[in-house]
């Protein structure tokens, strides 16, 4: 689709206030994850303390929480409200903005059923991905996005230019690299596939859940550098722990759940864990709810290579390979190959691998 300059418009009606669902009262086995208080970042020695706190989490599990990140709950709920309005549109209206999925481009709408979970059984998730508002990535947008474009862009920029930059500094410190090392490849004006995602898992009946083995999404890793999941009280996200067990991710008030993704794992020869996670049917007291999500996906500048970073830590640990198989693969090509591959059949039966690009495979888990 040719680039289209979408201009902000006046809202056609007031945006209904979004109300978070109550948390589940079920006794679930929650993962024990580190929480970083980002208000400490600019205090004397704060970055170093936060990096030390984060080091084990990103190496062993790949998931952690952040709090005091500079966005209010009202700011977050406004974005949930925008997403809810979009998903309430008729299918024939939403489909006008379909992303070019077959060519690996997530910019726009991904309809329900675009991916396979089990043989012959498609997923129950819809997405609307809003890429960065830079000229190279412009496309036609639905009215709800045009009407709230300035608000969406402010929200995106706060994440891209503040929140994730702090996290990249902490990870650079862990890797014993200059503080701005990773930030240089993750700027808002870079041509990359960073995006804000509105997402909804449509609920199923108990009988349907049984047919789908209670899976909404198979165990997988994310494609880019970092994923930020804004608090979603409907429990459904699980992570695969180092011992192979699955544990639930608790929706702590005022938090963002963050996970390491593929590119950081490539750049660190596996030292940073691109965490395996899945989405399952919510517990009984939430099983009837359509699970609305708000996420931000951080992805590196398109032309950056996936080769292992020249990190003193990685060298000391013997993780800097002589011959790097990812040396000539561009980060953007990896991301697009993963998106395109998601339209194919997912491997079935336990822990499986699927070729992606350049001899590198993606892993999937039941």
Buried (B, 14 or more C-beta within 10 A) or exposed (E): EEEEEBEBBEEEEEBEEBEBBEBBEEEBEEBEBBEBBBEBBEEEEBBEBBBEBBBEBBBEBBBBBBBEBEBEEEBBBBBBBBBBBBBEBEEEEBEEBEBBBEEBBBBBBBBBEBBBBBEEBBBBBBBBBBBBBEEEBBBBBBBBBBBBBEBBBEBBEBBBBBBBBBBBBBBBBBBEBEBEBBBBBBBBEBEBBBBBBBBBBBBBEEEEBEEBEBBBBBBBBBBBBBBBBBBBBBBBBBBBBEEEEBBBBBBBEBBBBBBBBBBBBBBBBEBBBBBBBBBBBBBEEBBEBBBBBBBBBBBBBBEBBBBBBEBEBBEEEEBBEEEBBBEEBBBBBBBBBBBBBBBEEBBEEEEBEBEBBBEBEBBBBB
